[in-house]
Amino acid sequence: MKRLHWMVLTLVVLIAAACAGSKPAEEIPAADLFPDDRFLTAEAVGATEGEAKRAAMAALAAIFESRVYARTVQQATSWMGAGLPEQFDKQVEQTVRIHTDVQLEGARIGRVEPDDAAGGFRALAVLDRRQAVSRWQRELAETQMAIDGQVEALIGVKGRLSRLAALNRITELMVRQAAIESRLSVLGRPATPGLDDRSDIIVQRERMARDVSLYVQLDGNPAPPFTRRLNALLSGDGYTLTPYRDEAAGLITGTILIEPLDLGNPDVRFIRAMADVQLVDMDTDVQIAAFDESVRKGHVNEGEAARRAVEGVAAKVADKLVRALNTLGVATE
């Protein structure tokens, strides 16, 4: 009996010692649960749990995106030298930001707790480096294969405008590859750069972009103001417009019409502007794209309603033309 008593007493003492030597789960520091070598983390506070969680996820995205952007621009600079054109820099930024939500797939809230000092809540957002690396390494391999295929197909592309569109596609893929490599580097898993032998693609694209010009030939009463707005938008995207058809590599042609609409409101004049536009490679007579767009605008003044409708449809057409040319920074399907 005494022996049983001592065994029970010894067991109680051991259990007590074990409990005394370990922290309750809620007291384990976040650093122990989410070590830096395994997780990318960001912390934020908010008045409510929901606000704190949203702020932490936004902070994690901002930290990650800024680092990826800086490294991607650094890679692009190595292709082109120190004199990166402003438009190229904007396009690189757009390409990186397009994929921000996809990049942080798998991010989650690791911890949320009351913040006595701030009077609200403190949340910790975490991204598992291993899971993200595995996903992005697959994406990197797919992108590299796509670049190889596009470079091989470039040999058979005829026509200056068609060739520029093909070079734009390759360059966009190269920036995407640089962005993926930057993600991996930010997570501590640098990828072996594979773009050094393709720097000539960038040189070809920049030379072609300077040499290729577009000629606009549109019919319809609102064609002059539409053309002026379209020229301004395309110039802002880095394209050269020429007043001479025989110099152009690409022809933008079609019809622009406006029509009044009766929507039952006697105080407002409504106008619809419609554009039927085609983009043609002048060297080969191949139609690269064709589309219809329309925009409706209202105003107390009929002339102002027409102006707004024409400018609105010009913006839509410019966007479609840029997408048709696969301008760097535009997501391609």
N, C-alpha and C positions, 0 to 999 in steps of 0.2 A: 504493500500500500504506500509506504514511504517512497519507494522507487517510482511509482506512478506519479506521485505528487511532484517529485523533483523533475520528472520528464515534462509534465505540464508546465511547471514554472519556467523551465529552461526554454520551452517553445514560446511562451509568452514574452520572455525577455528578448529572444531573437527577433520575433515579429516587431516588437516595439523599437528595437535598434534599427531594423530595416526601414521602418516607416520614418524614423527620425532622420535617417541618412538620405532620404529622397524628397524632392520638392513635389507638391501637388501639381497636376498637369496645368492648372491655370496660372501657376507661378513660373513656369518654364519660360525663359526669355525667348522672344521671337527669333533672335539670332541663332538659338539652338535648334529651333524647328525649321528655320529656313536659312541655312548657311550660305554665304556668298558664293562659294564654289559650286553650289547646286542651283541657286535661285537668284534671279534678278528681282529686286524689290524696290518699292516706293511707298512712302508713308504720307498720310494727309489727315487733317481733322475736319470735322463738320458739326453743325448744330444737332443733326440727327444721325442715326446709324446709316440711313440711306445716303445722306449727303456725304458723309465721311467715306463710304465705299466708292461712290462715284468720283469723288476728288482723288482718292488713292489710285483708282484705275486710270484717271486722266493724267495724273502725275507720272505713272509708270509709262504710259504711252508717250508722253512728252519727253521723258528722259531717253527712252529707247529711240524715238524718232529723230531727236536732235543728234544723237551719236551716229546713227545710221546715215543721216543726211551729210554730216561732216565728212565721214569716211568715203561716201559715194562721190561727193564733189572732189575730194582729194584724188580718187581714182580717175575721175574724168579729167582733172587737171594734168595728170600724168600722161594721158593720151594726147592732149592738145597743147601742152605747155601752159605757161602762166597766164596767157591772154585768153581766158575763156570768154566768149561772147556773152553779153548779158542775157540774151534770149535763151542760149543753151543752159545757162545757170538756172533760169526760171523753169525750163523744161525738166531739168534734172530734179529740181525740188518737187514739181508736180508729180513726176513718176514715183518718187519715194512716198509722197503723201497719199497717192492713190491706193497703195497697198497697206496703209497703216492698220486698218482693222484686221486684215488678213494676217499681218505680221504678228499681232498680239493675240491670235487665236490660242486659247489655252491659258491665258492669264486669268487669275482668280483672286478672290479675297482670302488671305491666309489668316487674318485675325482682325477683330473689331472689338474695342473695349472702351469703357468710359474714360474720358480725359478730364480729371479733376481740375487741372490747371486752367484749361480752356473752357471748361463748363459744358463740353459737348462729348464727342466721341472721336477716337483715333482709330484709323483703319490701315491695314498693311496689305498692299496688292503684291502678288508674287507671280513670277513666270518661271516655270521649270525649264532650266537651260537644256537638259538632256532631251526632253520631249520636243522642244522647239528646234534644236539642232537636227534631230532625226528627220523632222518634217521638211526643214529648209535644205538639207542636203539632197533630198529627193527632188525638190523643186529646182535646185541648182543644176542637177544632172539633166533634168528635162529642158531647162533653158539653154544649156550648152548644146544639147542635141538640136534644138530649134535653130540656134545660131549657125551651126554647121550646115544644116539643110538650106537655110536662106542664103548663106554665102555660096554654096554650090549652085543654087538656082540662079544667082545673080549673073552668071556667065551668059545665060540665054536671054536676058532681059534687054529688049530693044526700045529705043525712044528715050529722050532725055527725061521727060516727066515720069514715065514708068520706072526708069532707073532710079530717079530721086526717091520715089515712093518706096522702092525696094530697099534702098540704102537707109531710109527713115525707119523701116521695119527692123532692119538689122541693128541700127544704132539704139533703137528703143529696147531691144532685147539685150544689148550689151549693157545699157544702163540698169536694166532689171537684174542682170547677172551681177553687176557691181554692187547693187543694193542688197542682194541676197548674201554675197560674200561679206558685205559690211555687217549684216545682221549676225552672221556666224562669228565674225571677229569681235563684235560687241559682247557676244555671249562667251567669248574665250575659246572659240574653236575656229581659228583662222583657216580659210580655204586657200588652196594653192591658186594664185591668180592665173587665169587662162586667157587673158585678153591682150597680152603684149604683142602677139603675132597678128593681131587684127587692128592695130592702130591705123593701118592704111585705109580701113573702112571709114574712120572718122575724117581722114584727110579727103577722101573721095566725096563724102557727103557734104563737107563744108565747101569744097570747090564746086560741086554740082549745084548746091543751094545758091551760090553767088551767080552762077552762069544761067540758071533756069529762070525764065520770066513767064508771066501769065498775061494773056490778053482777054479783056472782057468785052463781049459783044452781045448785048441784050436788046430785045424789042419791047415796046410798050411805053405808055405815057410816063409812068414813074421811073423809067429806066435810068435817067441821069442821076437823081438823088440816090436811088438804090445803088448804082455803080459807085458813086462817091463813098458811100458808107461801106460797101463791100471792099473797096480798095483799101480804105483805112484799116479795116479789121484784118485783112490778109497781110498787109504790111506789118501790122503789129505782131503777127505770128511768124514774121521772118521771111515772107515771100516777096518777090520783086514783081511789080506790075509794069507793063510796057504799053505805050500808046501805039506801037507798031506791030501789026499782026504778023508780018513776015519775020520778025525777030523772036516771036514767042515760042516757047516749048509746049505750052498748054493753052487751050482755048476754053474759056468759060462762056457758054452760050445758052440762050433760052428766051423766055418771055416773062415779063413782070406785069401784072394787072392789079387794079384796085376796083372795088365795087362797094357802093353804099349798102348798108343793111338797115332794115326797119325792125327794131326789136321792141317796139311799142313804148319807147321812152321819148316824148316830144322834146325834152330838154337836153338830150345828149345825141350827138351824131356818131354813128358807128361806121367804121370803114374796115373792110377786109382786104389785105394785100396778099396776093398769091404769086408764087415763083415756081416756074417749071424750068429746071436748070440741068445742063449736061456739062461734064468735064471731059475734054478730049485731048489725047496726046497728039500734038501737031506733027510729030515726026513719023508716026505710024498710022494716024487716023483712027486709032483705037479709042473707044469710049471707056474711060476709067470709071465714071460714076454718072448716075442720073437720078434725080429725086424731085419731088414736089413738096413745097412747104407753104404754109399760110399762117397769117397772124391777124387777129381782130383787135382793134383798139377803139376806144370811145373818148369823145371830148365835146365840150359845148361848141367848139369851133371845128367845122368840118375839115379845114385845111390842116389843123393841128392833129386831128385824129388820123388823117391820111399820112402825115409825116411820121407819126409814131408807129403806124402799122408797117410802113415801108422800112423803117429802121429796124423794127422787130424782125421782119422776115429776112432782112439782110444779115442779121446776126445769126439766125438759124442756118441760112445758106452757107455763111462763112464757116460755121462749125462743121457742117457736113463736108465741105470741101477739104478742110484740114484733116478730118477723119479719113476721107478717101485717100489722101496723100500720106496717111500713116505718120503724121508729124510726131516727132519725139515727144513723149509725155502724154500722148493720147492712148488710152487703153485699147488694144486691138483684140478682136474676137478670134 
